Amino acid sequence: MEQRMHIRRMAEKLRTSPRAIRFYEEKGLIAPEKDPRNRYRLFSERDAWRLQTILALREVGMPVRTVKRVLEAMDKGENSGVRRYLELQRSAMFFEWIRLREMIVTLDGMIDSLENRAPDWEDMYRLTERSKRQRDRRLKWRDRWDFDGQAASYDQRVSRCAEDFDVHRDYDTALDETLRMINPRPGERGLDLGTGTGNLAGRFLAAGAEMAGVDQSWEMLRRCREKHPQMVTRLGNLLAIPFFDQSFDFVVTSYALHHLEEDQKPLALEEMHRVLKPGGRICIADLMFTTEEARRACLRDLSRAGKEYAIAMIEDEYYADRSRLLAWFEARGYRTEARQINEILHLVHAVHPG
């Protein structure tokens, strides 16, 4: 017969407190049996395993309400659901880590401003306002396009023969050209941002690179793992890439940057720069215009031609100004190259100065 433990013995075994165990019971995370004679809690080995799980999830900062959802998924045998909650927690922790880094940079600026002079509170206020704006830009991104809902049909849609101003016209050409520009060496480690179902990453895997992929859509990532089980995939987005500094030899992204507003794009470029090794390469394949004037001219031509559907498509998203992307990289010493594939599809290639 299985031996049961009282709460104090269980607390000692798991190096926690009886008070913590009672708290998790109050929140509905555990439900130990009660001795019918004295109503003392009796903990089984299964209760011990469940408490170990709770303590582990709490140790990595997971809120109690999320821990409860993880346990419910585990009870149903939904391993995919468990992984999703763990990935969400990891993504949230990386966001917080990046935010703390920015706060430290702000504090360093405040400390430096005190060198040999009295505090200038106006300067300090400007520093903190910049930090706040950065945080708000990261927080305001929302998936307006329902990428989870698109995941099942995504590969079929991008493979169709598309007409003028269809966003997926020349899709394969763009991915093939991205591979050519990066020219990966076998064994190099690459990151595909907004990887979707892994169509771009798959080309690099076939060329011998080790690939990781990031996407904010769980369903896209699930399909990506089915197609490329050797890939590392992480839930996240371009504004808080869930990897540590200088982790990759190259970073690629396709058809993702135009889902970021204009003031969010520099944050995404900063994140790409952060995770790239010295001397590494970045390639962006996306919908953009060479300049803002080129965008206005295109919209005028479309209006004259009566192509209102194309105008609506462009105005629904945030096509980049290619000249701004190139200027951002060049200001940081990158060597840059650009190529236009069709009216709205371009590639930007940048090599880190090393």
C-alpha positions in Angstrom: 0.0 0.0 0.0 1.3 3.5 -0.9 2.6 5.4 2.1 1.1 8.9 2.6 2.8 11.9 4.1 1.6 14.7 6.3 2.1 18.3 5.2 5.2 18.9 7.3 7.0 15.9 5.9 6.0 16.8 2.4 7.2 20.3 2.9 10.6 19.0 4.2 10.9 16.6 1.2 10.3 19.4 -1.3 12.2 22.1 0.6 9.2 24.4 0.8 6.9 25.5 3.6 3.6 24.1 4.8 2.2 27.6 4.3 3.1 27.5 0.6 1.5 24.1 0.2 -1.7 25.3 1.8 -1.7 28.3 -0.5 -1.5 26.1 -3.6 -4.4 24.0 -2.2 -6.5 27.2 -1.7 -5.9 28.1 -5.3 -7.1 24.7 -6.5 -3.7 23.5 -7.8 -3.6 20.4 -5.5 -6.3 18.4 -3.7 -4.8 16.0 -1.2 -6.9 13.5 0.6 -8.0 14.1 4.2 -7.7 11.6 7.0 -11.4 10.9 8.0 -10.4 10.7 11.6 -8.6 14.0 12.1 -8.9 15.8 8.7 -5.1 16.0 8.4 -3.9 16.3 4.8 -2.4 13.1 3.4 -0.1 13.5 0.4 0.5 10.7 -2.1 3.5 10.3 -4.5 1.3 11.8 -7.2 0.7 14.8 -5.0 4.4 15.1 -4.5 5.0 15.0 -8.2 2.3 17.6 -8.8 3.8 19.9 -6.1 7.3 19.5 -7.7 5.8 20.6 -11.0 4.1 23.6 -9.3 7.3 24.7 -7.5 9.3 24.3 -10.7 6.9 26.5 -12.7 6.8 29.1 -9.9 10.6 29.1 -9.7 10.7 30.4 -13.4 8.2 33.1 -12.5 5.0 31.6 -13.9 1.8 33.2 -12.4 -0.4 30.9 -10.3 -3.3 31.3 -12.9 -1.0 30.1 -15.6 0.4 27.2 -13.5 -3.3 26.1 -13.1 -3.7 26.0 -16.9 -0.5 24.0 -17.3 -1.7 21.4 -14.8 -5.0 21.2 -16.5 -3.3 20.5 -19.8 -1.1 17.9 -18.2 -4.1 16.2 -16.7 -5.6 15.9 -20.1 -2.4 14.6 -21.6 -2.0 17.7 -23.8 1.8 17.9 -24.1 1.5 20.5 -26.8 -0.5 22.7 -24.5 2.0 22.4 -21.7 4.8 23.4 -24.1 2.8 26.4 -25.3 2.5 27.7 -21.7 6.2 27.2 -21.1 7.1 29.0 -24.3 4.8 31.9 -23.4 6.5 32.2 -20.1 9.9 32.1 -21.7 8.9 34.8 -24.2 7.5 37.0 -21.3 10.8 36.5 -19.4 12.9 37.6 -22.4 10.7 40.7 -22.8 11.3 41.5 -19.2 15.0 40.9 -19.5 15.2 43.2 -22.5 13.2 45.8 -20.5 15.6 45.6 -17.5 18.6 46.0 -19.8 17.1 49.2 -21.2 16.4 50.4 -17.7 20.1 49.8 -16.8 21.2 51.7 -19.9 18.9 54.6 -18.7 20.4 54.5 -15.2 23.9 54.5 -16.7 23.0 57.6 -18.7 21.6 59.3 -15.6 24.8 58.4 -13.7 27.0 59.7 -16.5 25.1 62.9 -16.6 26.2 63.7 -13.1 29.9 63.7 -13.9 31.4 66.9 -12.5 28.1 68.8 -12.5 24.8 69.2 -10.7 21.9 67.0 -11.7 20.0 68.1 -14.8 16.6 66.7 -14.1 15.3 67.7 -17.5 18.0 65.5 -19.2 17.1 62.7 -16.8 13.5 63.0 -17.6 14.3 62.8 -21.4 16.2 59.6 -20.8 13.4 58.0 -18.9 10.8 59.1 -21.5 12.9 57.4 -24.2 13.0 54.2 -22.2 9.2 54.4 -21.7 8.6 54.9 -25.4 10.7 51.9 -26.2 8.7 49.7 -23.8 5.3 51.0 -25.1 6.3 50.3 -28.7 7.1 46.7 -27.8 3.9 46.3 -25.9 1.5 47.8 -28.5 2.1 45.1 -31.2 -1.0 43.0 -31.9 -1.8 40.2 -34.3 -4.5 41.9 -36.5 -4.1 39.2 -39.1 -5.0 36.0 -37.2 -1.8 34.0 -38.1 -3.0 31.0 -36.0 -6.1 30.9 -38.2 -3.9 31.3 -41.4 -1.5 28.5 -40.5 -3.5 25.5 -42.0 -3.7 27.1 -45.5 -0.5 29.2 -45.5 1.7 26.9 -47.6 -1.1 26.5 -50.2 -1.7 30.2 -50.4 2.0 31.2 -51.0 2.4 28.5 -53.7 -0.4 29.8 -55.9 0.4 31.7 -59.1 -0.2 35.3 -58.1 -1.2 38.3 -60.1 0.1 41.9 -59.9 0.3 43.3 -56.4 -0.5 40.0 -54.8 1.8 40.0 -51.7 3.0 36.5 -52.5 4.0 37.0 -56.1 7.7 35.9 -56.5 7.6 34.3 -53.1 10.0 31.4 -54.0 12.3 33.8 -55.8 12.6 36.0 -52.7 13.4 33.0 -50.5 15.9 31.6 -53.0 17.6 34.9 -53.3 17.8 35.3 -49.5 19.6 32.0 -49.4 22.0 33.1 -52.1 22.8 36.4 -50.4 23.5 34.8 -47.0 25.4 31.9 -48.6 25.5 29.8 -45.4 28.4 27.6 -44.6 27.7 24.1 -43.3 27.4 24.2 -39.5 26.7 27.9 -39.3 23.9 28.8 -36.9 21.1 30.9 -38.3 17.9 32.5 -37.0 14.7 32.9 -39.1 12.4 35.6 -37.6 8.7 35.3 -38.4 9.5 31.8 -39.6 5.9 30.8 -40.1 5.7 27.2 -41.3 9.5 27.2 -42.0 9.7 27.7 -45.7 12.7 29.9 -45.6 14.4 28.1 -42.8 14.0 24.8 -44.7 16.2 26.1 -47.5 18.9 26.9 -45.1 18.6 23.5 -43.4 19.0 21.8 -46.8 22.2 23.9 -47.3 23.7 22.5 -44.0 23.0 25.3 -41.6 21.6 24.8 -38.1 18.4 26.8 -37.8 16.3 28.3 -35.1 12.9 30.0 -35.8 10.9 32.6 -34.0 7.2 33.3 -34.5 4.4 34.8 -32.5 1.9 32.2 -33.9 1.8 28.9 -32.0 0.0 27.2 -34.9 2.6 28.4 -37.4 5.4 27.0 -35.2 3.6 23.7 -34.7 3.4 23.2 -38.5 7.0 24.3 -38.8 8.1 21.6 -36.3 6.1 19.0 -38.2 8.0 19.9 -41.4 11.4 20.5 -39.8 11.7 18.6 -36.5 15.5 19.3 -36.3 14.8 23.1 -35.9 14.8 24.9 -32.6 11.6 27.0 -32.5 10.6 29.6 -30.0 7.5 31.6 -29.4 8.2 35.4 -29.7 8.4 38.3 -32.1 10.9 40.6 -33.7 10.6 43.2 -30.9 11.9 41.0 -28.2 13.9 38.1 -29.8 13.9 35.2 -27.3 17.7 34.4 -27.6 20.8 35.8 -26.0 23.3 38.2 -27.4 25.5 37.2 -30.3 23.9 33.8 -30.7 23.8 33.6 -34.5 26.1 33.7 -37.6 23.2 35.1 -39.6 19.7 36.4 -39.2 17.0 36.2 -41.9 13.4 37.2 -42.1 10.8 37.1 -44.9 7.4 38.7 -45.1 7.4 39.7 -41.4 8.8 43.3 -41.1 5.8 44.9 -42.8 3.6 43.8 -39.8 5.5 46.3 -37.6 4.6 50.0 -37.5 7.2 52.4 -38.6 8.4 53.3 -35.1 8.7 49.6 -34.2 11.0 48.8 -37.1 14.2 50.3 -35.5 13.5 48.2 -32.4 13.4 45.0 -34.6 16.7 46.0 -36.3 18.3 46.6 -32.9 17.1 43.1 -31.8 18.6 41.5 -35.0 21.9 43.4 -34.3 21.9 42.2 -30.7 21.6 38.5 -31.4 24.1 38.6 -34.4 27.7 37.6 -33.9 30.4 40.1 -35.0 30.9 39.7 -38.8 27.5 38.1 -39.2 25.0 38.7 -41.9 21.3 39.9 -42.0 18.9 39.6 -44.9 15.4 41.0 -45.0 13.0 39.9 -47.7 9.9 41.9 -47.5 7.3 44.2 -49.0 8.7 47.8 -49.1 9.4 50.8 -51.3 12.7 52.3 -52.2 11.7 55.6 -50.6 8.7 57.4 -49.2 8.3 59.3 -52.5 8.3 56.0 -54.4 5.4 54.8 -52.1 3.4 58.0 -52.8 4.0 57.7 -56.6 2.9 54.0 -56.5 -0.3 54.9 -54.7 -1.0 57.6 -57.2 -0.5 55.3 -60.2 -2.7 52.6 -58.6 -5.4 55.2 -58.0 -5.4 56.3 -61.6 -5.6 52.7 -62.7 -8.6 52.1 -60.4 -6.8 49.4 -58.5 -8.4 50.2 -55.2 -7.8 46.6 -53.9 -4.0 47.1 -54.2 -4.2 50.5 -52.4 -6.2 48.9 -49.5 -3.7 46.1 -49.2 -0.8 48.6 -49.0 -2.5 50.9 -46.5 -3.6 47.9 -44.3 0.0 47.1 -43.5 3.3 48.9 -42.9 5.6 48.5 -45.9 9.0 49.8 -45.1 11.0 52.6 -46.6 14.0 50.7 -47.9 16.2 53.8 -47.8 15.6 54.0 -44.0 16.6 50.4 -43.5 19.8 50.8 -45.4 20.6 54.1 -43.6 20.1 52.4 -40.2 22.6 49.6 -41.0 25.1 51.9 -42.6 25.1 54.2 -39.6 26.3 51.2 -37.6 29.0 50.3 -40.0 27.3 47.5 -41.9 28.1 46.9 -45.5 24.8 46.9 -47.4 23.3 45.6 -50.6 19.7 45.9 -51.9 17.7 44.2 -54.6 14.2 44.9 -56.0 12.3 41.8 -57.2 9.0 43.4 -58.2 7.0 46.6 -57.5 6.7 45.9 -53.8 9.1 43.1 -53.0 12.7 43.9 -52.0 15.7 42.4 -50.3 18.1 44.2 -47.9 21.4 42.4 -47.1 23.7 43.8 -44.4 27.1 42.5 -43.2 28.2 43.3 -39.6 31.5 45.2 -39.5 32.9 42.6 -37.1 
